[in-house]
Amino acid sequence: MRIIQRYIAKQVIIATAMVFLLVTALSFVVGLLRELHALDNEYGFFQATIHDLLLLPYTVYQLFPMLMLLGGVLGLRKFFPKCHLT
């Protein structure tokens, strides 16, 4: 029984990590594109990147429950191939 529990936990953790990385990268790119309109001589690309990197933990904190739920659903999806949920 412990082998099955470890296998299920591994699948859910891997799926959650993939969702976390994908959404974090997407959030960073969207935030950086949102900051590009404010570029001028005083505020360059490097400052915009630093600003977006500093906002990233707050964004991840806001999206954390959704990321965990989505990762869990996608991780368990492998065990129910004929489910019409996904």
Contacts in CASP RR format, 6 or more apart in sequence:
PFRMAT RR
TARGET T0000
AUTHOR 0000-0000-0000
METHOD contacts of the structure
MODEL  1
MRIIQRYIAKQVIIATAMVFLLVTALSFVVGLLRELHALDNEYGFFQATI
HDLLLLPYTVYQLFPMLMLLGGVLGLRKFFPKCHLT
8 76 0 8 1.000
8 79 0 8 1.000
11 75 0 8 1.000
11 76 0 8 1.000
11 78 0 8 1.000
11 79 0 8 1.000
12 71 0 8 1.000
12 72 0 8 1.000
12 75 0 8 1.000
12 76 0 8 1.000
14 75 0 8 1.000
15 71 0 8 1.000
15 72 0 8 1.000
15 74 0 8 1.000
15 75 0 8 1.000
15 77 0 8 1.000
16 67 0 8 1.000
16 68 0 8 1.000
16 71 0 8 1.000
16 72 0 8 1.000
16 74 0 8 1.000
16 75 0 8 1.000
18 71 0 8 1.000
18 74 0 8 1.000
19 67 0 8 1.000
19 70 0 8 1.000
19 71 0 8 1.000
19 74 0 8 1.000
20 60 0 8 1.000
20 67 0 8 1.000
23 63 0 8 1.000
23 67 0 8 1.000
24 56 0 8 1.000
24 59 0 8 1.000
24 60 0 8 1.000
27 56 0 8 1.000
27 59 0 8 1.000
27 60 0 8 1.000
27 63 0 8 1.000
28 52 0 8 1.000
28 53 0 8 1.000
28 56 0 8 1.000
31 52 0 8 1.000
31 55 0 8 1.000
32 48 0 8 1.000
32 49 0 8 1.000
32 52 0 8 1.000
35 48 0 8 1.000
35 51 0 8 1.000
35 52 0 8 1.000
36 45 0 8 1.000
36 48 0 8 1.000
38 48 0 8 1.000
39 45 0 8 1.000
39 48 0 8 1.000
60 67 0 8 1.000
73 85 0 8 1.000
73 86 0 8 1.000
74 86 0 8 1.000
77 83 0 8 1.000
77 85 0 8 1.000
77 86 0 8 1.000
END
